[in-house]
Amino acid sequence: MESVPLVTALTVSLRFVIGVAAGVVATAVMDLVMARLPEGETPPFIAAGVLTHSAPQNAPERLASVVHYIAGWLTGPLFVWVLFTSEGLLGGPSIVAAVLAAAVLYTLMVGFFVFVVLPRSRLPSARIADIRRDWAISAAGYLLVLVPLVALGFRLV
């Protein structure tokens, strides 16, 4: 049996660490984007409200923050996994694989919130379209930071 060099064996693990670090930075930037949108800061409270079976305005602020940051930080390694998958399907690392992975992750981020979380919220239907739009913009801002950071980090390992 042939042994695998240590650097190669650790590369995959290090790339997931890069995903977490990039997710932390992307979440911080996402906070800036969310703060500028009319309904931008509502999604974490919707998630907390769904988890506690309460209206978003009654959801615990601490839980909303925890849900938001944990989801943001863990979406980084999720992107790494999706990127590995797209690279495997397309024959190796490429810009096309990165764009495909970003598109898949964007679809998952927006789709999960819009079709799973948001319908379970206790919000007036008049606000739903604005919340969807602001979440889509926030998710795009997140990915505009995450994808280049992961690409840069991958070049270092």
Order of alpha helices (4+ residues) and beta strands (2+ residues): alpha-alpha-alpha-alpha-alpha
